[in-house]
Every structure is written in C-alpha cells, then in structure tokens.
Amino acid sequence: MGLQYVVYEILNEPHGISDSRWAEVQGMAIDTIRRYDQRHAIIVGGTDYNSINKLSALPRYSDSNLIYTFHYYDPFIFTHQGAGWVGNPNLTSLSGIPFPYDSRRMPRAQTELSGTWVEGALNDYQRAASPQVMNEPLDRAAAFSRERNVPVFCGEFGVLIGNSLNEDRVRWYEYVTDALDKRKISRTNWDYYGGFGLFNTNGRGDFNSDLNTAVARAMGFSPPRQITKRPASFRAGFIVFDDYPNRDLDVYYWGEGEFSYYESNSADGDFAISWRNAARYNAFGFIFPNGADLRELSGGGYYIEFKARTDKPASFDVRFINHENRNSNPWRMKYTVDESMLAPNGRWQTIRIPLNRMSEQGAWVSATETWLSPKGEFKWDQINRLEFAAESRDLKGVRLYFDSIKITR
C-alpha cells in the first residue's frame, strides 16, 4: 500500500554542469528508471541548485509522470543568516535581520563584511523582502506549470535556526506558505530535524514536547499540544550498550567508513560495535530522548566504562554533549583515548574514564556551522547524548571494536 507514495528524484540541487548536459543526463536517468518502473513519479529539476530560473531551460521530456521541482530561499540574506557554509565571506556573524523589512531593526554589516556582497544584500534588503520581488519567481514557476501542463513542486524552503528571531521565522513561513498555496504549488520544508527544522532543538527533537508549534502552524499544520518532559535524572549507573543499545536511548552514526552494532566477535555476549576506516570528525553515539541529568554521577565517583580493542594505534574522543537549541549551545565534556590507554595489540581491554576527569572542549553549533571555544558553560544536567568521535585525526586503515559500554562506579 505504501509503495504508491514512493517517488524518485534524479539529483538534489545539480550544479557545476551546463544546462544542456544536465538535460541529457537527466533524460538518460528517466529512461533507465522507466525500464523497470512505469508507475511512480519522477522528480526532475534544473541546474544552479534547482533554481527557479532554470526550470525553463529543461527540455520537454516525453515522460508524462514527472514532477518539476525548484528550491526557494528568498531573500537569501534573511533565510541563511548565520550560515557558515555559503558565500565568501560567509554569514556566521550576521544575525537579527527582520522579516518583513523593518528599518528600525536592521543590523549593520560587521567590519569584515564591509564592501562585500553581504553589505550589498543588506542595503538591498528592503527591495528583496518586498512582496513584489518575493512573488515574482513563484509567479514564474506557476506560469511554467501552466504553459507545460506539468506539476511543480517546491522541494526545499525554510529559514535557518539560530541567528534569526523565531517570530521572524514564523512570519516568513506564513508568507511563503500562503504564496505557494495561492499558486497551487506543493512544498516541503528543508528540513525536518536540523538547522532548518521544525523543532526547538537542532537535532532529533521529540514531536510531542519539542516541536516549534508556531512554525508548524505557519506552514498550515495543526500541531499537537506540547507536554513538558524533564530530563531523566540518574542516581545510579546504567547500561549504554550490552549486546544491543539500551532500549531507552536512540542511536546514530555519522560519517564515512564501516559501522555496525552487530559484530559477532564480542567481548561479552553476542554482539559488539565495529567501527572501521572513519574519517576525521566521524562519530557514533547514543541520544537521551528527553535529555539526561548526570549531576549526581559526575560528582559521585562514577566512570564511563567500556571494553575496546584494535590492532593499530588509534585516538578518539569520548564525550557528553549538551542540547543545541535557542537556549543552549552543544557544549562538550570530553576525554581523549589514545594508544597509551588502548594498546594496539588486538586484545579486548577495559577502559575506565572518571566523569570528574573529563574536560570541557567547546561547542560545534550545527545550525550555523561555527565553533565556540570553551566558556565553562557545560551542564551535566542537560545532556543530550554520549558520543565517540574521531576528533583529532582520521582512523583510515583502523578498525575499532567496542562492547559493554556503561556508566558505573
């Protein structure tokens, strides 16, 4: 039954390729899919990161079950304020740009932004944020849909969390949602979790307690009433991983290499964790869905204990990380394990790290892709996750095994 809702998308945000070559490549992909599947729709889009301006450059493909997509982030200077991955210079120092335009609240360009495209965009913001300018590309997308008699789809739109005020984000979502609805253009927000997400926490927020209900309503949804969840307060040790991850924790892995929770060559029981060929900054971890309060354990003689083995020298961080949201930065409390603690002899060894011997590292703010130096603001009562990370160097050619991870005395 659910297969009727499956769609294909050839490539998200194609760029670095000419319109004509991309049209050819996309056409070949359509033909290949249709050799095996004539039922499901295929999403196609133009170059320049699925720009509305490139819809008209797409050929008239003969396939009758295509959905034409574009992305919408206008005005860019508003939706991406705080972004560290765009432009030269980037927008990390930019914050507080209002929506709609309000001369009384407009920030000035920082000194390092003077004379750059950012300063020009700020000076042009009143025009760029006007209904006429914001509607014009959407009108072109709607006209394209009518002229070609094809459906169009706004595959991404949104405002980055962090440097914009929530009330401004809400007003932008209300405006753009209404503009898309009036033109009968379907849409999807970028993203669900994360920097442009629907949650107050920049990460895997809880739908019933962490949803940004104002943003959800602005997009036309009817969010559930939120309940207040307090962090789980631990007064004794607990298992994190023992054959399987603790069922009360969520798990994740980010990065390259090979990773498994079901390595049969275990230290105890049936399974262990296997991690191989990790690039620098790759990590796996365990999320406390409602947060965790470890204050009593951090000062009460507790350790994080685990078994590990490797046959090559390795270095990785074990760290606790605070929540990332409007009221909290993801401060880290870490301990670095290297070959002095984990001998590269291929044998299982027990590692014990006193919680009170861990040190504050700083914070990586995902929403803005910026690093914050430590300020002594880590909070043991606001733990979001426990993480193992290849922080100082990559682990190419190295295979690590972990088992029996727990907080204990």
Order of alpha helices (4+ residues) and beta strands (2+ residues): beta-alpha-beta-alpha-beta-alpha-alpha-alpha-alpha-beta-alpha-beta-alpha-beta-beta-beta-beta-beta-beta-alpha-beta-beta-beta-beta-beta-beta-beta-beta
